[in-house]
Amino acid sequence: MATVDDITNIVALDNGLAGLSTLRRDGSVQSTVVNAGVIDHPVTKEPVAAFVGRPATRKIAHLRENPRATLLWRAGWAWVAAEGTVELVGPDDPLDGIAADDLPGLLRTVFSASGGGEHDDWAEYDRVMEAERRMAVLLTPTRIYVNP
């Protein structure tokens, strides 16, 4: 049975590069590429897949309307996919249990887990994230499947 450990293992192989699929209002699928990894949910402490999102994108609009998505990571012929429900955590999308001043640390954690490692200038990173009203997108897996 596949687990979040399978995700963590493959993230390390290709810098967290993942395909994200969301549903449009008409039921068709929209796909894009994000850097995503695994973190502990900031409230429940359960492992979730996460990436940093920009509020004015179609993927975020889709997730606001239908908070379900699939993330797919690959490295060579190996891949792992996680389907699940999504929570948005940001200045425009508060989440109970997360204070506004917790957001910079959460975004840093997501960045690092998504293949970014350590940033050269965390203060500048925080400034840009705040200016662009960036958010953490947290996917709680309901199904994980893998092709090792």
N, C-alpha and C positions, 0 to 999 in steps of 0.2 A: 504494500500500500504506500503510495506517495505521500510525502509530508513536506512541511515548510523547509526542512533540512535539504530536500532536493532542490528547492528554489535557491537557498543560500549557496549551495555548491555550484550551481550553474551561473549565478550572478557573478561570482569571482572569475569565471572563464571569459566573460565578454562585457565587463564593465557595467553590468546591470541593464544592458540594452534589451528592451522588451516591446513586443507588439501589444497594444491595448485595443480591445474591441468594445464598443458601446452600442446601444440601440438608439436609432433615430426615432422620432415620434411616429413615423409610418411603419416601424418595425424592421426596417432594413438596418444592416450593420455598417458602422463607421469604424475604420481602423486607423491607427496612428502609431508612432513610435515614441516611447518614453524611457527614461532610466528609472528602474524600480528595483527595490530590494525588500528585505524582511526586517521589521522592527517589532518591538513589543508595543501593543496598543497603549497609548498614553493613559487610558482610564482602566481598561479591563486587564491589562498586562498580558493578554493572549497574543500570540504571534499573528501579525497581519502583513500583507504585501503593501508597499507604500511607494508613492512618488510625489514629487512637487509639481503642482499645477498652477497655471495662469488662469485667472477668472474669466477672461474674455474669449475663451476658446470654445470650439464646438463640443469637444469631449466633455468639458465641464458643464456646458448647457445640457448635454444629453444626460449626464450623471445627476444633475439637479432634477430632471424630469423623471428619470428611471435609474435609481441608484444600484444598478447591477452592471458588472463588467467581467471581462476575461483578460488576464495578462498572460502572455506567452513569451518565455525566454528560450533562446537557443544558443548553442555553441557547437559548431560542426553539425553532426547528425543527431546529437543529443538535444532534447528539449524538455521543458516542463511547463505546464499550464495550470493556472489557478482561476477558478470561477468563483464569484461571490458577490456579496453585498458591499456597497461602498458608503463611506462617511467622508464628508468634506470638513476640514478643520482649518479655518482661516478668519481673517478680519470680517469677511462678509458671510461666513458660515461658522458661527460659534458652535462649540460642542460642550454640553454639560460636563463639568469636571476638568475642563481645560481653561485656565485663565489666559487672558490676552497676552500677558507677559511670558507665558510658557511657549508661545508660538515660535519665537526665534530658535529656541533649543530643539523643539520638535522638528523644524525644517532642517536644522543642521544634522540631526540624527538621520532623517530620511535621506539627505544628500549623501552622507557617509555610507549608509547601508546600500545605496543604489549605485555603488561603484565609484562614487566621487572621492572617497577617502577623506583626507584632511584638506581643507581649503587653504589657499595661500594667505587669504585675508578675510577672516570671519567677520570682522566689523563691516567690511564692504559688502560681503554676502548678505548680512543682516539688513543693511541699508537698501540694497536692491530688492530683496524680498519684501520689505515693508513698502517701498515705493511702488512696486508692481502688484501689491496686495495678493501675493502668492499664498497658496494654501497647501496643506498636506492632504493627499488623497489616500485613504486607508481602505484596503479591500480585505474583508474578513472571508477567508476561503470556505466555501461550502463543498467544493470538490477540487482535488488536485490530481493531475495525472501526468505521467512521465514516460519518455522514451529514452532510456539510459544510453 
